[in-house]
Amino acid sequence: MPKANMYQSLHTTVMGPHGERMEIQLRTEEMHRIAEEGIAAHWKYKEGGGPVAAVAQQDRRFAWLRQILEWQKDLSDSREFLSAVKVDLFPEEVYVFTPNGDVKELPRGATPVDFAYAIHSDIGHHCVGARVNGKLVPLKTELQNGDLVEVMTSPNQTPSKDWLKFVRTSKARNKIRHWVKEEQRQKSIELGRELLEKKLRKYGLSLKKAMQTEEYDKAWQDLGFTQGDDMLAALGYGKVSAGQVVSRLLPREQLEAERKPSRLGKIAEKIRRKPASAIRLQGVDDLLVRFAKCCNPLPGDDVVGFITRGRGITVHTVDCSQVQETDPERRVSVEWDLRKKTVRTVKIRVYCEDQKGMLAGMTTAITNHEANILSATARVEPGRQAINTFEIAVQDLEQLNRIKQAILNINGVFRVERLRGK
């Protein structure tokens, strides 16, 4: 069976009569031409008047080239494309079996996810688990020569960005990257739609009606986009602002009137900013939501979103000094999705007396409230005051406050403070 780059040869090593080792390679004439001159040798052979192979054999020879062309379509970055091709040029292969007895060639270190994509892209996209030699194994398990692999799929499963950490084949990596980019684009379109809808409501307009006007088509064309969805995606990414779009949809007189809102208009705007119309945070795994390191918000904190160019929404606490200095046009109301439990890390600093058993008491207070301690440091200042810093994992602000109170109840503790930032 030839390698992905069409190299094919039989190798063996023998011992000579005087103990010298000799490597022997067995090839046909055509196999030798491809090994010495590369796959381009096929054209040289054909142009020289040699016999033309059957259609099925031609398909097998050029499958690798067709696969390269497919990768080039999926990858817009030339550096990513070159990296993808290098992976399959000279790999060490393993050969594994499908349940039907077919042999699949994969690079060494390949996983069940690579195997699934080698069968078909749809199987890879919907892969939820795998059995290797009849046993359930994690998807990141490295396959060995002769393994019998069975992939389990679910129509509800989609590729995970984490798969990129362990897949080995270019096909799997490129298909996953393509899926993630498309998913991120759809999320950015939804976010852009909501941001533009919110902006238009200030002028008593709906996005649905605006999208049916000639001005809307002219707006995305003026901004350099090829279609309306591209403009909405750019809004979600923060590459353009809702104000830039609206300024192309409405006459100047209407825009100027909005800049000087009436007292009633201010009240209406406060109502519109109620959390009912806010963007809900779907957790730290959301591709378009990031949490600011400067203030490190926890579920339960009052928060505000800021549209960061090219990165979606960055969430800050409302009292964060950095967000106060940002452009109000790029701020958006957000609220925590408390239906989904998440774990966030936070640092606290404890000032206390330097006495025996103090550290043990503080760690007990933390663990008794079902929080994990990720790291701890301690130092003693002049005057026998100890300063202890803990990094802990909590679910929300309420849990953190209970922990702080429990530590404060320890005899000898002066103060407990939450540290902002990471």
C-alpha positions in Angstrom: 0.0 0.0 0.0 1.6 3.3 -1.1 2.0 6.3 1.3 -0.1 9.4 1.0 2.6 11.0 -1.2 2.6 7.8 -3.5 6.0 6.5 -2.2 6.0 2.7 -2.4 8.8 0.3 -1.6 9.7 -3.0 0.2 12.5 -2.5 2.8 14.5 -5.2 4.6 17.8 -5.4 6.3 20.1 -8.5 6.1 23.3 -9.6 7.7 26.3 -10.3 5.3 28.8 -13.2 5.6 31.2 -11.0 7.5 28.7 -9.5 9.9 28.0 -6.3 7.9 24.4 -5.1 7.7 22.9 -4.3 4.3 19.6 -2.5 3.6 17.7 -3.8 0.6 14.9 -1.9 -1.1 12.7 -3.7 -3.6 10.8 -1.6 -6.2 9.3 -1.9 -9.6 10.6 0.4 -12.3 7.7 2.8 -11.9 7.9 2.7 -8.1 11.6 3.7 -8.4 10.8 6.6 -10.7 8.2 8.0 -8.2 10.7 7.5 -5.3 13.5 9.3 -7.0 11.6 12.0 -9.0 8.4 12.4 -7.0 4.8 12.1 -8.2 5.6 14.2 -11.2 7.4 11.2 -12.6 4.0 9.8 -13.6 3.6 12.6 -16.2 7.1 12.1 -17.4 6.4 8.4 -17.9 3.1 9.0 -19.7 4.6 11.7 -22.0 7.4 9.3 -22.8 5.0 6.9 -24.4 4.6 4.4 -21.6 1.3 2.5 -21.0 -1.7 4.5 -19.6 -3.1 3.0 -16.4 -6.7 2.1 -15.9 -9.1 4.7 -14.6 -9.3 3.1 -11.1 -5.5 3.2 -10.8 -5.4 6.8 -12.0 -7.9 7.8 -9.3 -5.7 6.1 -6.6 -2.6 7.9 -7.9 -4.1 11.3 -7.9 -6.2 11.0 -4.7 -3.4 12.8 -2.8 -3.3 15.7 -5.2 -7.1 16.1 -5.1 -6.9 16.1 -1.3 -4.3 18.9 -1.5 -6.7 21.0 -3.7 -9.5 20.4 -1.2 -7.3 21.6 1.6 -6.5 24.7 -0.4 -10.2 25.5 -0.7 -10.7 25.2 3.1 -7.6 27.1 4.1 -7.4 30.8 3.1 -4.0 31.3 4.9 -1.1 30.1 2.7 1.0 29.3 5.8 -1.7 27.0 7.2 -1.9 25.3 3.8 1.9 24.7 3.7 1.9 23.4 7.2 -1.0 21.0 6.3 0.9 19.6 3.3 4.1 19.1 5.3 2.3 16.8 7.8 1.4 14.3 5.1 4.6 14.4 3.0 6.8 11.9 4.9 4.8 10.6 8.0 5.3 7.3 9.8 2.1 5.4 9.2 -0.1 3.0 11.2 -2.6 0.7 9.6 -5.9 0.2 11.3 -9.1 -1.7 10.3 -12.7 -0.7 10.0 -15.4 -3.1 11.3 -15.9 -4.2 7.7 -12.2 -5.2 7.4 -11.1 -2.3 5.3 -7.6 -1.0 6.0 -7.1 2.7 6.7 -3.6 4.3 6.6 -3.0 7.0 9.2 0.1 8.9 10.5 1.6 7.6 13.7 -0.1 9.2 16.7 -3.4 9.4 14.9 -6.6 9.2 17.0 -10.1 7.9 16.5 -11.1 11.4 15.4 -8.5 11.2 12.6 -9.9 7.7 11.7 -13.5 9.1 11.6 -12.5 11.9 9.2 -10.6 9.4 7.1 -13.8 7.5 6.5 -16.0 10.6 5.8 -16.2 14.2 6.9 -19.8 13.8 8.2 -18.7 10.9 10.4 -15.8 13.0 11.8 -18.2 16.0 12.4 -20.6 13.8 14.4 -18.1 11.6 16.2 -19.0 11.1 19.9 -16.9 8.1 20.9 -14.9 5.1 19.7 -14.3 1.5 20.4 -10.8 0.1 19.8 -10.6 -3.6 19.7 -14.0 -3.8 21.3 -13.2 -1.4 24.2 -14.4 2.1 24.7 -11.5 4.6 24.6 -11.2 8.4 24.8 -11.2 10.2 21.5 -7.6 11.4 22.0 -6.3 7.8 22.3 -3.4 7.1 19.9 -4.1 4.2 17.5 -1.7 1.3 17.0 -1.0 -0.9 14.0 -3.7 -3.6 13.6 -6.3 -1.9 15.8 -9.9 -2.5 14.9 -11.7 0.9 15.2 -15.4 1.5 15.5 -16.7 5.1 15.6 -19.9 6.1 17.3 -21.8 9.1 16.0 -24.7 11.3 17.1 -26.6 13.8 14.9 -26.4 16.3 17.8 -22.6 16.2 18.0 -20.5 18.9 16.4 -16.7 19.3 16.2 -14.9 20.6 19.2 -12.1 23.2 19.1 -10.3 21.0 21.7 -10.0 18.3 19.0 -7.3 20.4 17.4 -5.1 19.7 20.3 -4.7 16.0 19.5 -5.6 15.3 15.9 -2.7 14.4 13.6 -4.0 14.3 10.0 -4.3 17.3 7.8 -7.8 16.4 6.7 -9.1 16.2 10.3 -7.4 19.4 11.3 -8.6 21.4 8.2 -12.2 20.2 8.5 -12.3 21.0 12.2 -10.8 24.5 11.6 -13.3 25.1 8.8 -16.2 24.1 11.0 -15.1 26.3 13.9 -14.6 29.3 11.6 -18.1 28.8 10.2 -19.6 28.4 13.6 -17.8 31.5 14.8 -19.1 33.4 11.8 -22.7 32.4 12.5 -22.4 33.5 16.1 -20.9 36.8 15.0 -23.8 37.3 12.5 -26.3 36.7 15.3 -24.5 39.1 17.6 -24.2 41.7 14.8 -27.9 41.4 14.1 -28.8 42.1 17.8 -26.4 45.0 18.1 -27.9 46.7 14.9 -31.4 45.9 16.1 -30.7 47.6 19.4 -29.3 50.7 17.7 -32.2 51.0 15.3 -34.7 50.8 18.1 -33.4 54.2 19.3 -34.9 55.7 16.2 -38.1 53.7 16.3 -37.1 51.3 13.5 -36.9 47.6 13.3 -34.0 45.7 11.6 -36.5 43.5 9.6 -37.9 46.6 7.9 -34.5 48.2 7.4 -33.2 45.1 5.7 -35.9 45.5 3.0 -34.8 49.0 2.0 -32.4 50.0 -0.8 -30.5 52.0 1.8 -29.6 48.8 3.6 -28.1 47.2 0.5 -26.2 50.4 -0.2 -24.9 50.5 3.4 -23.1 47.1 3.2 -21.8 47.9 -0.3 -20.4 51.3 0.8 -18.7 49.6 3.7 -16.9 47.2 1.3 -18.8 44.0 1.9 -20.1 41.6 -0.7 -23.3 40.7 1.1 -25.4 41.8 4.1 -24.3 38.9 6.3 -20.7 39.9 5.9 -21.5 43.3 7.4 -23.5 41.7 10.3 -20.5 39.4 11.0 -18.2 42.3 11.0 -20.5 44.0 13.5 -20.3 41.0 15.8 -16.5 40.9 15.5 -16.3 44.6 16.3 -14.7 45.5 13.0 -17.4 48.1 12.3 -19.9 49.8 14.7 -23.6 49.9 14.6 -23.4 53.6 14.4 -21.4 53.4 11.1 -24.2 51.3 9.6 -27.1 53.4 10.9 -25.4 56.6 9.6 -25.8 55.1 6.1 -29.5 54.1 6.7 -31.0 57.3 8.1 -31.0 60.9 7.0 -28.7 63.3 8.8 -31.7 65.3 10.3 -32.9 62.1 12.1 -29.4 61.3 13.4 -28.9 64.8 14.7 -32.3 64.7 16.5 -31.2 61.5 18.4 -28.0 63.2 19.6 -30.2 65.6 21.7 -32.7 63.3 23.3 -35.6 64.6 25.2 -36.3 63.8 28.9 -38.9 61.3 27.8 -36.4 59.8 25.4 -33.9 59.2 28.2 -36.5 57.4 30.3 -37.4 55.2 27.3 -33.7 54.4 26.8 -33.4 53.2 30.4 -36.3 50.9 29.8 -34.8 49.5 26.7 -31.6 48.7 28.6 -33.4 46.4 31.0 -31.8 42.9 31.1 -34.8 41.4 29.2 -33.3 42.6 26.0 -29.7 42.1 27.0 -27.3 39.6 25.5 -27.1 36.5 27.7 -23.7 35.1 28.5 -23.6 31.4 27.5 -20.5 30.5 29.5 -16.7 30.7 29.0 -16.8 28.3 26.0 -18.7 30.8 23.9 -16.5 31.7 20.9 -17.6 35.4 21.0 -17.5 36.0 24.8 -14.3 36.8 26.7 -13.8 37.9 30.3 -11.6 40.8 31.1 -8.5 40.0 33.0 -8.3 43.5 34.5 -11.4 43.0 36.7 -12.0 39.2 36.4 -15.9 39.2 36.7 -17.7 36.4 38.5 -21.3 35.3 38.0 -23.3 37.6 40.3 -21.1 40.7 39.6 -22.9 43.6 37.8 -21.3 43.4 34.3 -21.2 45.3 31.0 -20.0 44.1 27.6 -17.5 45.9 25.4 -17.2 45.1 21.7 -13.6 44.4 21.1 -12.4 44.7 17.5 -11.9 41.2 16.0 -12.6 39.4 19.3 -16.4 39.7 20.0 -17.6 40.8 23.5 -15.2 41.4 26.4 -17.1 41.3 29.7 -16.1 43.7 32.5 -17.6 44.6 35.9 -19.5 47.8 35.7 -17.1 49.5 38.1 -14.0 48.5 36.2 -11.8 51.6 35.6 -10.8 50.4 32.1 -14.3 50.1 30.8 -15.2 53.5 32.0 -12.6 54.9 29.6 -14.0 53.1 26.6 -16.2 54.3 23.8 -19.9 54.2 24.9 -20.9 53.4 21.4 -19.2 50.0 21.7 -20.7 49.0 25.1 -23.6 46.5 25.2 -25.8 45.3 28.1 -25.1 41.8 29.2 -26.4 39.5 31.9 -25.3 36.2 33.4 -27.0 33.0 32.3 -27.4 31.5 35.7 -29.1 28.4 34.3 -25.6 27.1 33.3 -23.2 26.4 36.1 -19.6 27.5 35.4 -16.4 27.6 37.4 -14.3 30.7 37.5 -11.0 31.4 39.3 -10.4 34.3 41.7 -7.7 35.4 44.0 -8.2 36.5 47.6 -5.7 38.0 50.1 -5.9 37.4 53.8 -4.2 39.6 56.4 -3.8 37.9 59.8 -1.6 37.2 62.8 1.4 35.0 62.3 0.4 32.1 64.6 0.4 28.3 64.6 -2.6 26.7 62.8 -3.7 29.8 61.0 -3.0 28.5 57.5 -4.8 25.2 58.3 -7.8 27.1 59.5 -8.1 29.2 56.4 -7.7 26.2 54.0 -10.4 24.4 55.9 -12.8 27.3 55.7 -12.3 27.4 51.9 -12.7 23.6 51.3 -15.7 23.5 53.7 -17.5 25.8 51.2 -16.9 23.4 48.3 -14.2 25.5 46.6 -10.9 24.1 45.2 -7.6 25.7 46.1 -5.5 26.1 43.0 -2.5 27.8 44.6 -1.5 29.4 47.9 1.4 31.6 49.0 2.3 33.1 52.4 4.8 35.6 53.7 5.4 37.4 57.0 5.8 41.1 57.2 7.6 43.1 59.9 5.5 43.2 63.0 4.5 39.5 62.7 1.7 40.1 60.3 1.1 37.3 57.8 -0.2 37.9 54.3 -1.7 34.8 52.6 -2.8 34.7 48.9 -5.1 32.0 47.6 -6.2 31.3 44.1 -9.5 29.4 44.3 -12.2 28.1 41.9 -15.7 29.2 42.7 -19.1 29.1 40.9 -20.3 32.7 41.7 -20.0 35.8 43.8 -22.3 34.4 46.5 -20.0 31.5 47.1 -16.9 33.8 47.3 -18.6 36.0 49.8 -19.5 33.0 52.0 -15.8 32.0 51.9 -14.6 35.5 52.8 -16.9 35.6 55.8 -15.9 32.2 57.0 -12.2 33.3 56.9 -13.0 36.5 58.7 -14.6 34.5 61.5 -11.3 32.9 62.3 -9.7 34.5 65.4 -6.6 36.5 64.3 -7.8 37.4 60.8 -7.8 41.1 60.2 -9.0 41.5 56.6 -9.9 39.5 53.5 -10.0 41.2 50.1 -10.7 40.0 46.6 -7.9 40.7 44.1 -8.8 42.0 40.7 -7.1 40.6 37.6 -5.5 37.2 37.1 
